């Protein structure tokens, strides 16, 4: 499966063969939420700091803490913010999901494609502008990156 943030790129195998397939896909960058910024925290923050920021924000935006004479639109915004803060904590408050999220944040600027050998073709967004041939990290297969658009 092709993954990456690059618009309108195509991958073409260099070698001909029955198992090689020509890949052609257009990519759309999907905006992802920055859970750290939602909590107002730095990615290097300790778990105790994340928890403290979460607790402070969740109390501030909790629906039961909102005044009854606040306009309906403001209440709705507070509820949405409350939900976002809760989602951020569900991801960052668990060591395993936090580790997965941190890895995904690093991969947002990397294009990768699985090779038939089980290895992977990888190129960063910056390298993709200059590189046309990409080697598999475990075997000798090579693909060509074609730029469209």
N, C-alpha and C positions, 0 to 999 in steps of 0.2 A: 504494500500500500504506500502511496506517495504521501508524504507529509511535509509541510513547510509553509512559510509565509510569502512565497514568491509568486507574483502574478504572471500568468501566461508563459510558462516554461514547458518544454517538452523534453522527455528523456528518450533517447534512441540507442539501442544496443549497437556496438561497433561490430561485433562478430555475428555472423549469420549462423543459424542453427535451429533445430526443431524446438528446443526448449526456450529459446529467447523470444520474448514478446516485445513489441514496440509499445512503449508507454507514452501516452499523450494526455495531459490533463491541464486544466486551468486552475489556478489557485486563487482563493479569496482570503484575504486576511480577516479573520474574525476577531473583533475586539474582545479581549479577555479582561476579566475584573482583576484588579490588583488588590488582593485581600489584605496585604500589608498596609496599603494606603487607606483602606477602609477603617482599619483599626488605628491609623495614625502611627504606625510602627515602622521601624527599619527592618529589612530582611535579616539583619544580623542580631536582632533583639533576642534576648533570652526568653524562655517560655514563661517565666514569672512576670517579665515586663509585658508580654503579650496578654497574659491573663489579667493583669492590672488594668491595661488599656481597655480590654473587652468589658470588664466589670463596670468601669466608669461610664463607658459609652452606652452599654445596655440599660443601665439605670437612667441615663439622661434621655434616651429615646423610647423607653418602655411605654406602651399605650396607656397603662394605668397611671403613669406619672404626668400625663398631659392634662392641661387645664381644660375645663369644660367650655370655657368661653373663647377658645382658640378657633379660628376659621377652619372649616372642613378640609380645605386644601392643605393647610399646614399639618393637620392631624394625619392626613394621608401620606404626606412626605415623611413624617416622623415614623410612621408604621413601615414604610418602605426602607428607610434607613435602619430601623430596628431589625428588619428581616435580613438586610445585607450584613449587618454587624454579626448577627447570629450565624449566618452562612460562613462568614470569614472565620469565626471561632471554631466552627465544626471542622474546617480544613486545617487551620493553623494550631488549634488546641490539641491535636492528636499528632504524636511524633511521626507515625507512619504516613498519614495523609499530608502532613507538612513536608516531609521529605519528598514525596511524589510531586507535590506542587512546586517545590523549589527546583526539582529536576525539569519539570515542564517549563518553568520560567527561563531556564538556561537554554532549552531546546527551541524556544520561540524564534531564534535567529539562525536556526540550522535547518537545512533541507536534508531529508534522509529517505532512502528507498531500500527495501529489503532485497537482497540478492537471492538467487535460487539455491545457493550453497548454505544459506542461513546467515551469511554475513550482512554487511550493510554498506551502501554507498552514502557518503555524507559530504556536505559542503556548506559552509556558512553563507549567509546572505551576501557579505562583502566579497567572498571568493567567487560566488556565482556570477558576478559581473565580469570577472577576468578569466575564469577557468572554463574550458569546454569539455575536457576529458576527466572523468572521475573513476578511480579504481575502487574495487571492492576491498574492504578491510581484511578479508580472510582468504580470498582466492584471486586468480589472475584476470577475472572478467573486468571489462572496462565499458563504461557507457558514455555517451556524448550528451551534453546539455545544450539544447538549442533554445535560443531566445526568440520570442515572438512579441510583437506589439509595438 
